[in-house]
Structures are given as structure tokens and as C-alpha cells.
Amino acid sequence: MILGYRYIFPGVGLGAIAVGATHLTDEDFFVGASSLASLTTPDLLSQGCCYPSLEDIRQVSTTIAAAVANNIIQSKRNTILPHGCDTAEGMIIHCKSIMYTPEY
């Protein structure tokens, strides 16, 4: 995973912040990598792409963050449980709402 860190680390960090993780485990990074792999479509693979376009990094990071946050909650390493995050879509909405947006 030479370039995968560009996708994995922002999502893992956002997921950890979203639920106040006490610590991260190797499993969190595996969940993030698995989430990334699920976003690489057969069409992208047929074009020789291993990852989604960097133009989609915010959506990719949000999806990874939600998966990682849910993994943290399932393993009881969270310190907060945001309201409305009991569904996959709710967690995506929460992660998107706390994502940093650079505005100049």
C-alpha cells in the first residue's frame, strides 16, 4: 500500500475523533483498508487504478471514518456516542459534519 496512506490515515483519524477513541488498534487500520478496498470499483480496477480518485478523497475519508468509528464503538473503545450514530448513514453524517473544511 504505497499510496494508500493518503486515504487511510485521514479516515482513521476522523473516525477516532468522531467517537472519542481511547486508543487505536491494528484492527482499526484493517477496517479502514477494507473500507477503502470496497470503494475501488471493478470499473476503476479495469482502468488499472488501485484506489478511488483523489478528487473523491473527502467522501472516501468519510466512508472510512464511519467504518472505523463503528469498529471502535463495537469494541467499546469510545468515550462518546454521538446522537443519531446508531445507523451507518447516521455515522457518515456525523463524520461529515465534524470534518475540517479549509476555507480562505
C-alpha positions as CSV (number, residue, x, y, z in Angstrom):
1,M,0.0,0.0,0.0
2,I,2.4,2.7,-1.2
3,L,-0.2,5.5,-1.7
4,G,-2.9,4.0,0.5
5,Y,-1.9,6.1,3.5
6,R,-3.3,9.2,1.7
7,Y,-6.7,7.6,2.0
8,I,-6.4,5.6,5.2
9,F,-4.9,8.0,7.8
10,P,-7.4,10.9,7.4
11,G,-10.3,8.5,7.7
12,V,-8.9,6.6,10.6
13,G,-8.1,9.9,12.4
14,L,-11.6,11.3,11.7
15,G,-13.2,8.1,12.9
16,A,-11.2,8.1,16.1
17,I,-12.1,11.8,16.8
18,A,-15.8,11.2,15.9
19,V,-16.3,8.8,18.8
20,G,-13.5,9.8,21.2
21,A,-11.4,6.7,20.8
22,T,-9.3,5.8,23.8
23,H,-6.8,4.1,21.5
24,L,-6.4,2.7,18.0
25,T,-5.6,-0.9,17.2
26,D,-4.3,-2.7,14.1
27,E,-7.9,-3.8,13.5
28,D,-8.9,-0.1,13.0
29,F,-6.4,0.2,10.2
30,F,-7.5,-3.1,8.8
31,V,-11.1,-1.9,8.8
32,G,-10.0,1.4,7.1
33,A,-8.1,-0.6,4.5
34,S,-11.1,-2.9,3.9
35,S,-13.4,0.1,3.6
36,L,-11.0,1.6,1.0
37,A,-10.9,-1.6,-0.9
38,S,-14.7,-1.7,-1.1
39,L,-14.7,1.7,-2.7
40,T,-12.4,0.6,-5.5
41,T,-14.9,-0.4,-8.2
42,P,-14.4,-3.0,-10.9
43,D,-14.5,-0.2,-13.4
44,L,-11.6,1.5,-11.7
45,L,-9.7,-1.8,-11.5
46,S,-10.2,-2.3,-15.2
47,Q,-8.6,1.1,-15.8
48,G,-5.6,0.0,-13.8
49,C,-6.5,2.1,-10.7
50,C,-5.9,0.6,-7.3
51,Y,-7.7,3.4,-5.4
52,P,-10.5,5.8,-6.0
53,S,-9.6,9.2,-7.5
54,L,-8.0,11.7,-5.1
55,E,-10.8,14.1,-6.2
56,D,-13.1,12.0,-4.1
57,I,-10.9,12.0,-1.0
58,R,-13.4,13.7,1.2
59,Q,-16.1,11.2,0.5
60,V,-13.7,8.3,0.7
61,S,-12.3,9.6,4.1
62,T,-15.9,10.0,5.4
63,T,-16.7,6.4,4.5
64,I,-13.5,5.1,6.1
65,A,-14.1,7.2,9.2
66,A,-17.6,5.9,9.7
67,A,-16.4,2.3,9.4
68,V,-13.5,2.9,11.8
69,A,-15.8,4.7,14.3
70,N,-18.3,1.8,14.2
71,N,-15.4,-0.6,14.8
72,I,-14.3,1.4,17.8
73,I,-17.8,1.5,19.2
74,Q,-18.3,-2.3,18.7
75,S,-15.0,-2.9,20.6
76,K,-16.1,-0.5,23.4
77,R,-13.1,1.9,23.0
78,N,-15.2,5.0,22.5
79,T,-15.7,7.7,25.1
80,I,-18.6,9.4,23.3
81,L,-21.6,8.1,21.3
82,P,-22.9,10.9,19.2
83,H,-26.6,11.2,18.9
84,G,-28.0,9.6,15.7
85,C,-25.0,7.5,15.1
86,D,-26.7,4.2,15.7
87,T,-27.0,3.7,11.9
88,A,-24.4,3.6,9.2
89,E,-25.9,6.6,7.5
90,G,-26.0,8.5,10.8
91,M,-22.4,7.9,11.4
92,I,-21.5,9.1,7.9
93,I,-23.5,12.3,8.5
94,H,-21.8,12.8,11.9
95,C,-18.3,12.3,10.4
96,K,-19.0,14.6,7.5
97,S,-20.3,17.3,10.0
98,I,-17.0,17.3,12.0
99,M,-14.7,17.1,9.1
100,Y,-12.4,20.1,8.7
101,T,-13.1,22.3,5.7
102,P,-10.3,24.6,4.7
103,E,-11.8,28.0,3.8
104,Y,-9.8,31.0,3.0
